[in-house]
Amino acid sequence: MLAHLAILAPGLLGASVAKAARARNAARSITIWARRPETRDALRAQPFADTIADTPADAVRDADLVVLAAPVEKIIELAVQIAPALKPGAIVTDVGSVKARICRECAAAMPPHALFIGSHPMAGSAKSGWENADASLFENCTTFVMQPENELQVSAFAFALKVASVCDFWDSLGATPVIVTPSQHDEIVAHISHLPQALATTLAALLAKKNPEWRDYAGNGLRDTTRIAASDATMWVDIFQQNRDDILRALDACQAELAAFRDALEKNDLPQLRARLETGKQFRDAL
């Protein structure tokens, strides 16, 4: 159990961390800071927070673990802001879905007596905001924890202990930690998270140009396929920008697969068409 957990900028994920930590006794004390005064006022009435801080520095001053739950473009800014207030031995992590730049710049912002270890829980919802937080959001959820590309800023042994501590924290919330480097993470999520978002959005955008009545005829297949197209656009613009190169490579690979599918259909190559359908089915059945 952590003595003191601090969560900054709680939206869906950050507030879910707080709820899960309270429900599972993962921290004795939980402090939260939110940017908007009205959000701070609303959070004061919530049972999953012991203290609502007025500034980021106040929130982290005595924290053993700090979770930066802001949108990806704000995480680095928050890391720089809180660095002078961190106590010796403090660990800072995050929930951002892009890791290379965040890990590089947040690690550089840390004082010598604190450490940044990036995280990314593969959890979420089309709904946003702390009001939609769920204490069970991380149960059986893969959560990536970053092993740095190099360990020049601290001994390998010390860093391994800190990585293990972050893994233990996510495990205490019901998640399944997986250790990867930031570059490995960004390649993986470009394919299994960011590419699906791009495809769902593109399909929905295409259908938006067709007869509006078609929506009334759709079954569950279209709803399932386009569900994540309802996600927050501002958040995804930031993600696409930060992980642009890996997402472009994933899109190129997807276009090649789609071109091969189209070629098989155009040539009436039914064995090839069936093979692709079967391959897709096998992958989906294994999920």
ZAMARGU-4260 file (C-alpha; in steps of 0.2 Angstrom, whole numbers, plus 5000, padded with zeros to 4 digits):
<rodrens>
0) 5000/5000/5000 | 5006/5017/4995 | 5007/5030/5009 | 5002/5044/4998 | 4996/5044/4980
5) 4993/5060/4970 | 4983/5061/4954 | 4984/5077/4943 | 4971/5082/4930 | 4959/5068/4933
10) 4948/5064/4918 | 4940/5047/4915 | 4957/5038/4918 | 4964/5048/4932 | 4947/5047/4942
15) 4946/5029/4939 | 4964/5027/4946 | 4958/5036/4962 | 4942/5026/4963 | 4951/5009/4960
20) 4965/5014/4973 | 4952/5018/4986 | 4941/5002/4982 | 4957/4991/4983 | 4966/5000/4997
25) 4981/5003/4986 | 4984/5020/4995 | 4982/5026/5012 | 4980/5044/5006 | 4974/5051/4989
30) 4977/5069/4984 | 4969/5076/4968 | 4972/5092/4958 | 4961/5098/4944 | 4964/5113/4933
35) 4946/5120/4934 | 4941/5127/4951 | 4923/5121/4948 | 4930/5103/4946 | 4940/5104/4962
40) 4924/5110/4971 | 4915/5095/4964 | 4929/5083/4968 | 4929/5088/4986 | 4912/5079/4989
45) 4919/5063/4982 | 4924/5048/4994 | 4939/5043/4983 | 4949/5058/4987 | 4956/5063/5004
50) 4963/5080/4999 | 4959/5092/4984 | 4975/5103/4981 | 4974/5120/4974 | 4990/5119/4964
55) 5000/5104/4956 | 5015/5108/4968 | 5004/5106/4983 | 4997/5090/4977 | 5013/5081/4975
60) 5023/5088/4989 | 5022/5073/5000 | 5017/5060/4987 | 5026/5043/4985 | 5018/5041/4968
65) 5011/5054/4956 | 5000/5050/4942 | 4999/5063/4928 | 4982/5060/4920 | 4981/5075/4908
70) 4979/5074/4889 | 4995/5069/4881 | 5000/5087/4876 | 4999/5093/4894 | 5009/5079/4903
75) 5026/5086/4899 | 5020/5103/4905 | 5014/5096/4921 | 5030/5086/4924 | 5041/5102/4922
80) 5029/5111/4934 | 5029/5099/4948 | 5048/5094/4948 | 5054/5106/4961 | 5040/5100/4973
85) 5044/5082/4972 | 5051/5073/4988 | 5066/5062/4988 | 5062/5045/4981 | 5046/5050/4973
90) 5040/5041/4957 | 5030/5050/4943 | 5020/5040/4930 | 5007/5045/4918 | 4993/5037/4908
95) 4997/5044/4891 | 4994/5033/4875 | 5010/5039/4867 | 5027/5037/4876 | 5043/5041/4867
100) 5042/5060/4868 | 5033/5060/4885 | 5046/5048/4893 | 5061/5057/4886 | 5056/5075/4891
105) 5047/5070/4907 | 5063/5060/4913 | 5074/5075/4908 | 5062/5087/4919 | 5064/5076/4935
110) 5076/5082/4949 | 5090/5070/4954 | 5080/5063/4968 | 5065/5058/4959 | 5061/5047/4944
115) 5049/5046/4929 | 5042/5029/4924 | 5029/5030/4910 | 5013/5020/4910 | 4999/5017/4898
120) 4984/5007/4903 | 4974/5000/4888 | 4958/5006/4896 | 4945/5019/4891 | 4928/5023/4885
125) 4920/5034/4872 | 4914/5044/4887 | 4926/5056/4895 | 4927/5066/4911 | 4929/5061/4929
130) 4910/5059/4931 | 4911/5043/4921 | 4926/5035/4931 | 4924/5017/4936 | 4934/5008/4950
135) 4934/4992/4939 | 4941/5000/4923 | 4958/4992/4925 | 4953/4975/4930 | 4962/4962/4918
140) 4968/4977/4908 | 4985/4977/4900 | 4995/4991/4906 | 5012/4995/4898 | 5026/5001/4910
145) 5041/5009/4902 | 5058/5002/4903 | 5069/5016/4897 | 5079/5015/4880 | 5094/5018/4891
150) 5097/5020/4909 | 5111/5033/4910 | 5102/5044/4922 | 5101/5031/4936 | 5109/5013/4939
155) 5100/4999/4931 | 5097/4991/4947 | 5088/5006/4955 | 5078/5009/4939 | 5072/4991/4939
160) 5066/4993/4957 | 5056/5008/4952 | 5049/5000/4937 | 5044/4985/4948 | 5036/4997/4960
165) 5025/5005/4946 | 5020/4987/4940 | 5015/4983/4958 | 5004/4998/4959 | 4995/4994/4943
170) 4994/4976/4948 | 4985/4982/4964 | 4972/4990/4953 | 4968/4974/4945 | 4978/4978/4929
175) 4991/4966/4920 | 5008/4976/4919 | 5018/4973/4903 | 5036/4980/4902 | 5042/4988/4886
180) 5053/5002/4880 | 5044/5018/4874 | 5048/5015/4855 | 5041/4997/4857 | 5026/5004/4865
185) 5023/5017/4851 | 5024/5004/4837 | 5012/4992/4846 | 4999/5005/4850 | 5000/5012/4833
190) 4994/4996/4826 | 4982/4989/4840 | 4974/5006/4846 | 4978/5021/4835 | 4975/5012/4818
195) 4958/5005/4824 | 4953/5023/4829 | 4959/5030/4812 | 4949/5016/4803 | 4933/5018/4813
200) 4934/5037/4810 | 4937/5035/4792 | 4922/5023/4789 | 4911/5034/4799 | 4916/5049/4790
205) 4913/5040/4773 | 4896/5035/4778 | 4892/5053/4784 | 4893/5058/4766 | 4880/5046/4761
210) 4861/5046/4763 | 4857/5050/4781 | 4843/5037/4781 | 4856/5023/4779 | 4860/5025/4797
215) 4842/5019/4802 | 4845/5003/4793 | 4862/4998/4801 | 4863/4983/4812 | 4875/4979/4826
220) 4890/4976/4814 | 4891/4994/4810 | 4889/5000/4828 | 4902/4988/4834 | 4914/4993/4820
225) 4912/5012/4822 | 4910/5013/4841 | 4927/5021/4845 | 4923/5034/4831 | 4913/5043/4845
230) 4929/5047/4855 | 4935/5064/4859 | 4942/5072/4843 | 4953/5084/4852 | 4962/5070/4862
235) 4964/5060/4846 | 4972/5074/4836 | 4985/5076/4850 | 4988/5057/4850 | 4990/5056/4831
240) 5002/5071/4831 | 5013/5063/4844 | 5014/5046/4837 | 5013/5051/4818 | 5027/5041/4811
245) 5022/5025/4819 | 5004/5028/4814 | 5009/5032/4796 | 5018/5016/4795 | 5003/5006/4802
250) 4992/5015/4789 | 5004/5010/4775 | 5003/4992/4780 | 4984/4993/4781 | 4983/5001/4764
255) 4993/4987/4757 | 4982/4974/4765 | 4966/4982/4759 | 4974/4984/4741 | 4977/4965/4741
260) 4959/4962/4747 | 4953/4973/4733 | 4964/4964/4720 | 4957/4947/4725 | 4939/4953/4724
265) 4942/4962/4707 | 4950/4946/4700 | 4937/4935/4707 | 4950/4926/4716 | 4939/4917/4729
270) 4952/4906/4737 | 4963/4921/4741 | 4947/4931/4747 | 4943/4916/4758 | 4960/4915/4765
275) 4960/4933/4770 | 4943/4931/4778 | 4949/4916/4787 | 4965/4924/4793 | 4954/4939/4800
280) 4942/4927/4808 | 4956/4917/4817 | 4964/4933/4824 | 4947/4940/4830 | 4943/4923/4838
285) 4959/4923/4847 | 4956/4941/4855
</rodrens>
